[in-house]
Amino acid sequence: MKWLTIDYIKAHSRIDYDCEDSLLELYGDAAEATVMNIIGRTYDEIVEKFGTDTQEIPAPLIQASLILVDTSYQFRAAISTQNIYQVPNTFDFLVKPYMRLGWKDEHPKPEEDEA
């Protein structure tokens, strides 16, 4: 994990025992990767563009990651038609300001059909 810690996760999810630490670490890695994928930025880009002297990663991205971990922890089974859970809308509000918009120079635009 790059910005989450087991202590953050346990405090957020109110977990007092250690027997699932490796599972929480897996969920933490997945949550961070998901946040980076959704906003279209690497860890280094996040730190460079949004980090401050006191905090490398903005608090909203940390909170969004914790929400994903907690959702994964509480709803471990595959989703079926009987139990449909979605990540809370709060997640969207937290990550949207950090999303990359438009095309980036190093990614060429798709070729247009030549007529």
N, C-alpha and C positions, 0 to 999 in steps of 0.2 A: 504494500500500500504506500502511496506517495504522500497523501495528506490526511487520511484517516488513521486513527490509532485504535487499538482494541479498547483502550480506556474510554475514548470518545463514543465508540459504538455501544459499549456496555452501559455507559451513563445514559445515552439517548434511549436505548431499548430497555433500560431498567433490568439488566442482567447481572446477577450477583455471583455467578459460579464460573469456573474456568473450563469445564469439560467440553464446551463447544467453541473454544477460541479458534481452532483451525477452520471451522465452518464459517465463523464470523470474518476471519481473514479472507477467505474465498469470496464471501459476499462483498466485503470491502473492496477487494481488487476489481470485482465485476462492476460494482457501483461507480468507482472512479473511471473505469474504462467506458462505461455507458455515458457518463456525464461528458467525458472528452469527445466521444463520438457524436453525441447530440449537439454539442456546441461547435463541433468542427475545429477543435484546437488541441494542440499537444500540451503536455504538462509545462514544458519550457515556455510556450507561447502564453499560457495563462499567467505564469509567474512574471514574465517580462511585461505583459500588457496591463495586468490587473493587480499584481502584487504590490505590497507596500513595505515600508521599513519594518513594520511590526508583524506582518502576516503575508506569507507568500501567496496563499490561495484565498480568494474572497470568501467571506463567511457564507454567502448564499450558496456557493458551490459545495461547501462543506456540508451545509444543512441538507441540500438536495441529495447528496451522496448518502447521508445518514438516513434520509427517508427511504431511499432505495434499499439500503441494507435492512432496515426494520421491516419493510414490506416483504422482502425476500425471506426474512427470518420468521415472520408471523404466518405467511402463506406459502408454505414449502411445497405443497402438492401442485401438480399440473392443474391448470385451470380447466374446468369442465362447464357444461351448461348449468350445473347445479350451484357452482361457486365461482362467480365471476367477480374478481377484484381488480381494480385499476389503481395505479399509483395516484395518490392524491393530487388535485389540481395545484396545490402549493408548489409541487415540484416544477411545473411549467413556469410559474411566476418567478421562481428562483433562478432558473437557468436561461430563460429567454434573453435577458439583457447581455449575456455573454456569448450569444450565438454569432457565428460568422455569417455575414450576409453577402450575397453576390459572389462573383467569381474572384478567385485569387490568381495573381499573375502567373505563378508556377504551374497552375492547372489550366491547360488550354481549353477554350470553349469548344463545344462539339462542332464539328464541321457542318456547314449548312449544305443542303443538297444543291449541286450545281445544275442549273437548268440549261 
